[in-house]
Amino acid sequence: MPGLKRRAGGGQGLLLRRWRAQVGDYPVCVCWHPDGSLLHVGDAGGVLSTFAAGDGAIVQRVAAHTGGILDLAPSPDGRWLASAGQDGCVRLWEAAATVPLATLSAQAAWVEHVAWAPDGSRLAAAAGRYLHLWRADGAPSACGEPEGSTISALAWADSTEIVTAGYGRVAFRDAADGGVRRSLDWQGSLISLALSPNRAIIACGSQDRTVHFWRRATGEDSMMSGYPAKPAALAFDDSSSLLATAGADYVTVWSFAGGGPEGTRPGLLEGHGARITALAFASGRRRLASAAKDGSLLVWDLSRSGTGRLTGAVLVGAAIEAITWNPQGSAIARIDAEGRVEVWDCADTE
Amino acid sequence: MSTTKVPVTILTGFLGAGKTTLLNRILSEQHGKRIAVIENEYGEIGIDQGLVIDADEEIFEMSNGCICCTVRGDLIRILGNLFKRRDKFDYVLVETTGLADPGPVAQTFFMDDDVHEQFALDGIVTLVDAKHVEQQLDHTRESAEQIAFADVLILNKTDLVEPARLDELERRVRGMNALAHIHRASHGEVDLDRVVGLSAFDLDQALSRKPSFLEPEYPFEWSGVYALEAGHYRLMLDDGPDPAMSLVAVTLPSADETALRAGAERCVRLYAEEPVRTQPGEPVEPATHVELELTEPGTKVFPLTIDTPGLVGLYTEHFAEEFNLRLTDAEGRLLQPVAEHAWVAQHEHDDTVTSVGIEVAGDVDANRLNRWLSTLLAERGIDIFRMKGFISIAGEAERFVFQGVHMLFDGRPDRAWGDLPRGNQLVFIGRNLDRAALEAGFRACLA
């Protein structure tokens, strides 16, 4: 392949495999400890595995939930890890603990999403149509009115406000009482959510193969269509100017620079052989990782307009379930359908 | 990339039709399969075994307002998660509530990329409460839709209903859905392989085995089988809706379904012959197309003589109850049939949900067919629940098979015609279908 040199470990370009490990069931979610020293993986068998980031040594393996784990979230200070599962519970774990510090019941079948407020003061979880909020010590804080249908995604806008997406709308809720402050309605099923880091734009992928976004200041909305598949993954870069979207076997990148993206052409990043399953920007830069059903993992350096240059590629493996950059933006973890957990170092461009 | 898809059966039917009993039976049977159940009716009756997941029926309509894009959001999420544990499940059963429209459930398996890649809709099984369904049909849309969508219809609770009413019911649901396999059951006792492993949506499976899938339209509506000794009998009829009625009496080797059908084939040929007009008092000739003349008011009696003891099937143009048809022995004792069968006939139903079967010889022009189908589905797709068929396209060596749910159409060439006679068979199941217009539309596509 021109411009790319094959390196040890099967990677190409800038990617070098640091280690590979295996979990016992289908891995569903992955996150780093905020200091980048540990990698946590939750699987469909309910096991929470913790690996040393440096060499992949197993640090802890614990049966965390009956049924599968659905989401993981480390607290911003790194003290706790929250896990959410099909048993209707959120559990709080201290680093390397084998028993949970607390078990928070969401009183519903599945808890699909869990997220900490940026200041760590509260924990939010989505279970069915309900948003549950707890204080950092695990005391229930609020559970507002339910949504009209299952919450498909959630994100904290700031430490006082949380955003949810679902069928029919995006809702902004008060973190203190769970009450709805604002609702952005849309007749359609919103399946993914990305909030720009400057909190000015809310973008959602929709079941009907479109991406819908709102400018928060004005409430104006726009729709981007033409996706061959549902855009289940979305990612904003740190500057809030680039939105990468899945929904095809290429990545579509919209630039919000200038007056865009309305009336502009998106950057199209081609190189995967199957549908994109995961997208992630490295912190502090316009470096995007994209992963697909064919096991490919590509790393791109993007321009301000959203065009991209391929800087690294791993083209082998099983369908990628999730990817995540380490906090330093120097390594990327991926989990795949065959239970593999891998960390790839991503060297800097000269 | 391609892996075996996990088969999914949709189990539908009104509350009380016996879904939970059937589910429990399926789960407890020793079939060696690991089955996951996605159910909607919380706390109705507990399911004994297996993984059971509660779901809200979340209907996702799309911003474009297209009904065929409507899917079940809860199923997408649950199946997505189940797939990740797929090594633990061989089969998935989705139970829907009595008031559910099966359309969005079925469409989920074609419209959602992930679900479509990982799961294959195996079939839609509708349980019908034989005792209450007629009331339900009269009062709800959903009941008719559930019958219309079904690949398998189980008339359950047959023990609570008179056989004659069951026949009437079977005729009625057959008129609504000409494609479904109909089974009768009490207490949900149905062979498992009639419910799962149907491959009803698999074009390779569904149509390729059979050269014909349309039920032949018989010239008779009813048959009754009587076990008779040698001797003299009297066939009696009261006043009925018509001045005459055709009948064929044939001997049968047994009273089971196979023998009845074989007898039916013989009778079809006999019915094609000129009838022997028979006045009251004149004997019924065996194995002959007779036309009983019924203009005289009051009870009409036709003697029937049996030489060798055995089973005799009476294949009658109309239903026995329409003329209060009965058979007595020489002493006037009323005889009960040992078996009865209602045949699919051109029977008038007032149901708005019906099946239209079209069988036409000849080849069709591919372009005209394409235009006709596109227009038809665009205009009438909402009312067409299911369709299936095969088509002989001019210039193509292979049979073209297709099936559809609402506006979703799936079709492709299947196997070479070879020695088989080329021809076309199509069945539409839907609401307010215009048979004449459909047939004319299709005929206009002939090359």
Interface residues (C-beta under 8 A of the other chain):
Chain A: D25 Y26 V28 A44 G45 G68 L70 Q86 A109 W110 E112 G128 R129 S149 T150 S152 Y167 W186 Q187 G188 S189 S206 Q207 D208 T210 A229 K230 A274 R275 K293 D294 E321 A337
Chain B: M1 I53 D54 D56 E58 F60 E61 M62 S63 N64 C69 V71 G73 D74 I76 R77 N81 K84 R85 D112 D113
